[in-house]
Structure formats: C-alpha cells, structure tokens
Amino acid sequence: MKYTYLTLLLLSLSLIACEDVVDIELQNGETLYVADAFLTNESTEQLIRLTTTASYFDNSAPPAIKGATVTVTGSDGTLYNFTESLNGYYVWSPAFPGDKIDSLGETYTLNITIGNEFFQATSVLNPVPPIDSIAFEFDDDPKDEDDEGYTAEFFATDIPNRADYYWIKAYKNGQRVGGEGNFSLTDKDAAFGDVDIDGRLFIFPLRVFTINEDDYYYQINDTLRVELYSINAETHEFLEAVSVQTNNGGLFATPPANVYGNIRDANNQPQKKMLGAFNISSVSKKTAIVTP
C-alpha cells in the first residue's frame, strides 16, 4: 500500500492559519500488462512496446516487460519476429530496402508470450486514400489583429463501397498539431455521426479543424505534414475511449478507468488481461510549405 500526505491549509475567521495533516491510505490496484502495438505498412522499423501499469501517483516511466516473445503472423503464414530492445520496446526491421508488412486485406495476428502467459490480437490491413493536396488561405479577418496568418486545408476522398475509419495526424514544423494526446478520428467513411458520405470528399470539419490550432496561424515558410492512417473499427472504439480518459477533467470529471482494446488471453482465461491495442495501418502522407 502507499500513503499520500495531503496538507490542507485552513484559514480561520481571525486569519490565523492552522495546518491539518490528513493521511489517505491508497490501495495499490492489480498490476496489468500494457501493449502499444500500432504498426504501419511503411518500410521502416516497426515498434511494439510492452510495459506494466504503475501506481496512480507514480510519475516515473512505466516498468518495461523484459524477456517476452513477440511475433506478428500474416494469414499467408509469413512470420515477423520482433527483437527485444530497450525500455520494453520490441523491434522488427526491414530485411532489405522496400521490405514491409503490406498485404492489403490480409489479417495479421499479434502473438505475445510473457512467461507462461500467451496473448493474441488480430488486425486487418485496410487501404487508405491518398491525400490529394494541401491548401493555405490567408485569414484577412483574424480574431486578433496582431496574429495574422494562414489556415490550412487538406483534401482526400473516402474509398467507396466499404466501411472505413481513419486517424488524422498533422505536424507543423515537425511538432504534432494539438500535441501527442490529440486523437483526430473520423467516424465511418470520414463523416460525423450517421451521415452517409461513402466514397465522397472528406467533410469540411475534418479537412480543416484537424490540422489547425486555435488562434495559431501558419506563417510564410512554415511546413505542414498531414498523415492519414487506416484503422479498424475496434481500434476506432479503443482510441475514442482513450481520448475520453485523456481529456477527462473539469467539474464533472469521472474517475479514471483502464481502457481495454482487442488483445485477449489466447487460453481464454478472463482473469488474464492486457491493456492497449493492436492495429496495422496503411498510411498516406503529404507535405506542403506556406508560400506567399
């Protein structure tokens, strides 16, 4: 168990300060495994990180899981071995230039063995549309006259005749727009809600609001890189839940909760749990520079 001492400063009516020390006993919860297993079809190193949960007030790096066996298997039997590295990372490296995990429509299986425990998850590699272009428009009526500049918009068209989900990431001069905790997700077929726009241009809010920051404009010579990732429906649901927990604050905040994804105990033991998710994404990218 862990003790946390909260010091409450109480002001009396006579403005004389009194200090009470309150001892709060916090029970340590169950230690769980955590997997960060988001892969892409790019010919680059692919990383899977395995850690365990820590105490709620522990701000140090999460404890790494060492000595695990990690593989990904394609439905055609192709085996991808992930070699243990540092800080809980397991790495697959391309064997030659252009080598990648890239069979569209194929189901890939993640296999994790930790001691005598065995976990699995599956993900289908779905296609992703190309980003056709990025445009910048000068805002001649900014909210703040001292903060003029350009707003950005990207253009992409949903793939027709299929249910698709996407994750949009944008980088301004190499920095993630909205920070690393920003989850710009599309509903099915790049829409919001139940609007049917299968096979059509991404709707305006996705094209603009996901790649611009409030009150921070792009300036001449700024660089914008937009990345579009295909994700599975299960992954979409998982990331939405993570977003809720990440932005869970304010007066009506709810207690933080663990977020489970699609990773299951392969022996169907319900008491064996792993947080996190496995997804393999197709990726399209586009970079543009602001010019006069």
Buried (B, 14 or more C-beta within 10 A) or exposed (E): EEEEEEEEEEEEEEEEEEEEEEEEEEEEEEEBBBBBBBBBBBBEEBBBBBBBBBEEEEEEEBBBBEEBBBBBBBEEEEEBEBEBEEEBBBBBEBEEEEEBBBBEEBBBBBBBBBEEBBBBBBBBBBEBBEBEEBEBEEBEEBEEEEEEBBBBBBBBBBBEEEEBBBBBBBBBEEEEBBEEEBBBBBBBBBBEEEEEBBBBBBBEEBBBBBBBBEEEBBEEEBEBBBBBBBBBBBBBBBBEBBBEEBEEEEEEEEEEEEBBBBBBBBEEEEEBBBBBBBBBBBBBBBEBEBEE
